[in-house]
């Protein structure tokens, strides 16, 4: 049990998404009972009025923003307006309402895709906004940058201690496996499982397969959120000193391989023998993006779930639920 969080009221915004559901389960496993959740049909997080009423009524001690509109290259390219507007609205509403209701602990979740397209590798927090973004997910990246900057501006102007965690690519149970709108890991899992069922001899992969990607199981991120939250709530001196200088923290696994290698790994785990073809007419996205995870390491946190274990669990979840 987390003694520090035992009596805190924790609102998880977006508890039915992949990250939110994982965080909810991890908190329950630690016997944290004062968890606040609400279905999106009863609370529209893009509505400032609804968010303010809800927070005023529930009075949480902690808000963790796991909500947002997410998707892969196709979804980002097709619906940039929704990715921009929805994510900006959700983040600004939660940040503003947290401040107005004296919520001292607010954690915002960003994404590694907000780093510049041609950023130095591994990507340090200080590299943000140093050059242009990747065009295929520019709207989403801009929106998440605004959420991150909102935390910084509130800290500067109102002396809050809000912060943003920037995870690498995530995967795991409850991911989005839509054939057009998903990220590459769930898309690959769906393709290989479907190929087995329908006896398809050729599996097409978007792009060249050459881009390198760092991925992390969603449960590792959930435990990282709890880890930093405990440090903040307990008034950890080292953590507070860091927050005085910066409000952005990378959270990565440190493990990266090419999309082609991911495809081979998933094909092996699904016992698939189909031929792989790479459609180079479709975009690759950023060539490489691996996070500098030194801040989390210095604080004593590392990801623990191995790639094979995490992928096997996710494949089994997909088979059971789709």
C-alpha angles and dihedrals in degrees: 000000000000103000092189093057098035097104099029121111106229122195114200109198108205097019093165095058123091096266096037094051092047091049091048092053093046092051091048090051087057088053094248104159107175096079120145120207135161134184117247091241088066098040125034104202090197088065112085092197094053094045092050093049091049095049092045089053099043099037099202122194091210133032120195115188108214092147128107148106109277137172147134133280095288094050093045092049094045101044107030093145093057092044090051100042102038095047094045092048095048094049097044093046093052095044094048094045092047090055096044091051096045095246101167098191117058123159120190122195120220131169139244088240090078091074118100116279093243098032121158112263132271090033115235122201090247091063092072114119094007095122144353125315129240105273096218092068101020096126093053092044093051091050093051091047089056090053090050093047091048089061090049094048093049089050091051098043103033102024094240121151101224119150144184128227116210110204125191120238109316132208137172145099117343092027121147108266097178107143093230106027104040132101119255100267097055089039091055093046091052092048095051096043090048091047089056093050095046095035092238111177098200128050117195119215123200114248129349097312089233102107114106119230134190113211135184134190112254092235089062089056091047090054090046090055091051090046095055092038091057090050093051097045092046089052093239107196097218092048093047090050089054092049090054089062102032140011099198126084127181118223114194142148096228088228121118137165134160123279087245090058091047089053091051091047093051092044089055094047091050093045090240121159099181121134116256119229124184119215102212091182087074120074125268097203118208113000096223137358122172121158128233099235097182097119093056091045092052089053090052104257129128133163113256110185113099120226096244093047093047095045093047091052091048093048090051091048091052092050091050096046106036 
